[in-house]
Amino acid sequence: MGNKLNGLILIIIGVFIFIFIHPIGGVIIAVIGIGALVGGTDLKKYGDVWGGDPNKKSLWTAGFTSLFVPGWGQVYNGEGFFKGWLYLLATIGGFILFVIPGIIILFYGIHQASKTAEKMNSGEIPFKQTSTLMFWLYPIITICAVLLGITYVLPIFSHG
């Protein structure tokens, strides 16, 4: 039931964003909502996006999500939005200044997310449960913020 409710909520948020904020962001969120509605898994039940032991973190999931959206792996590990957004902002800042620092920060974030998952699995640090809602909310908010920045903030600086 949780997946269906989360999926419906994401679809409603996607439609709202499509109408009032940004069409592309709305479509992305609605598609994620449809995926959750049709076949998503409950992270609280299975522990990982693709299933598995609920008391283990997937190193692959932690790293892959950080590659797709910097900081997402930190959110997957239960480290919170703030830490995720620090990695995101550092990566974007590195890409804006010079490309190489952005790449280094991106891969450092991927490495840290995987290492944190590994340490949780071995018991070196406490295991933190991943909230399904937070797991999906982070990339949605992040992608929308980036799209809004590209659409509305970037043109202000380019007309300089």
C-alpha positions in Angstrom: 0.0 0.0 0.0 2.9 2.4 0.8 4.3 2.2 -2.7 0.9 3.0 -4.3 0.4 5.9 -2.0 3.9 7.2 -2.6 3.4 6.7 -6.3 0.2 8.7 -6.3 1.7 11.5 -4.3 4.6 11.7 -6.7 2.3 11.8 -9.7 0.2 14.6 -8.1 3.4 16.5 -7.3 4.6 16.0 -10.9 1.4 17.3 -12.4 1.6 20.4 -10.1 5.2 21.0 -11.0 4.4 20.5 -14.7 1.6 23.1 -14.6 3.1 25.7 -12.3 6.9 25.4 -12.3 8.6 23.5 -15.1 7.2 21.0 -17.6 10.3 18.8 -17.9 10.6 18.5 -14.1 7.0 17.6 -13.8 7.3 14.9 -16.3 10.3 13.4 -14.6 8.6 13.4 -11.2 5.4 11.9 -12.7 7.4 9.1 -14.4 9.1 8.3 -11.1 5.7 8.2 -9.5 4.3 5.9 -12.1 7.3 3.6 -11.5 6.6 3.6 -7.8 2.9 3.0 -8.4 3.5 0.1 -10.9 6.4 -1.8 -9.6 8.4 0.1 -6.9 9.7 -1.6 -3.8 9.3 -0.4 -0.3 12.8 0.4 1.1 11.6 -0.1 4.7 10.5 -3.6 3.8 13.3 -4.7 1.6 16.2 -2.5 2.6 17.3 -1.7 -0.9 15.7 -0.3 -4.1 16.1 -3.7 -5.9 15.3 -5.9 -2.9 17.7 -7.7 -0.6 18.4 -7.9 3.1 16.7 -5.1 5.0 19.6 -4.9 7.4 22.2 -4.4 4.6 23.0 -1.5 2.3 23.9 -2.1 -1.3 27.3 -0.6 -2.2 26.2 -0.6 -5.8 23.0 1.4 -5.0 24.9 3.9 -2.9 27.5 4.5 -5.6 25.1 4.5 -8.6 22.7 6.9 -7.1 25.5 9.3 -6.2 26.7 9.1 -9.9 23.2 9.8 -11.2 22.5 12.7 -8.7 25.4 13.8 -6.5 24.5 13.3 -2.9 21.7 10.8 -3.5 23.9 8.0 -2.2 24.3 9.9 1.1 20.5 10.1 1.4 20.2 6.4 0.6 22.6 5.7 3.5 20.3 7.7 5.8 22.8 10.6 6.2 20.1 13.2 5.4 19.4 15.9 2.8 21.9 18.4 4.1 24.9 16.1 3.5 23.5 15.2 0.1 23.1 18.8 -0.9 26.6 19.6 0.3 28.0 17.0 -2.1 25.7 18.3 -4.9 26.7 21.9 -4.4 30.4 21.0 -4.1 30.2 19.0 -7.4 28.3 21.8 -9.2 30.8 24.4 -7.9 33.7 22.2 -9.0 32.2 21.9 -12.5 31.6 25.7 -12.7 35.1 26.6 -11.6 36.9 24.0 -13.6 35.7 20.7 -14.9 38.4 18.6 -13.2 37.5 19.6 -9.6 33.9 18.7 -10.3 34.8 15.3 -11.5 37.0 14.7 -8.5 34.3 15.8 -6.1 31.7 13.6 -7.9 33.8 10.5 -7.7 34.7 11.3 -4.1 31.0 11.4 -3.3 30.4 8.1 -5.0 33.4 6.5 -3.1 32.2 7.9 0.2 28.6 6.7 -0.3 29.9 3.2 -1.1 32.3 3.2 1.8 29.6 4.3 4.2 27.3 1.5 3.0 30.2 -1.0 3.5 30.9 0.3 7.0 27.2 0.0 7.9 27.1 -3.5 6.6 30.2 -4.5 8.7 28.9 -2.8 11.8 31.7 -0.2 12.0 29.0 2.6 12.0 25.4 2.3 13.0 22.9 1.1 10.4 20.5 3.8 9.4 17.2 2.8 7.8 16.4 4.5 4.5 13.0 6.3 4.2 11.4 5.5 0.9 9.9 9.0 0.7 13.2 10.7 1.4 15.0 8.4 -1.0 12.7 9.5 -3.9 12.2 13.1 -2.7 15.9 14.0 -2.8 16.4 13.5 -6.6 13.0 15.1 -7.4 13.7 18.2 -5.4 17.3 18.4 -6.7 16.4 17.9 -10.3 13.6 20.5 -10.1 16.0 23.0 -8.3 18.6 22.5 -11.1 16.0 22.9 -13.8 14.6 26.1 -12.1 18.2 27.4 -11.8 18.9 26.7 -15.5 15.6 28.2 -16.6 15.3 31.3 -14.4 18.6 32.1 -12.7 21.2 31.3 -15.4 19.6 33.8 -17.9 20.0 36.6 -15.3 23.8 36.1 -15.2 24.1 35.6 -19.0 22.7 39.0 -19.8 25.3 40.6 -17.6 
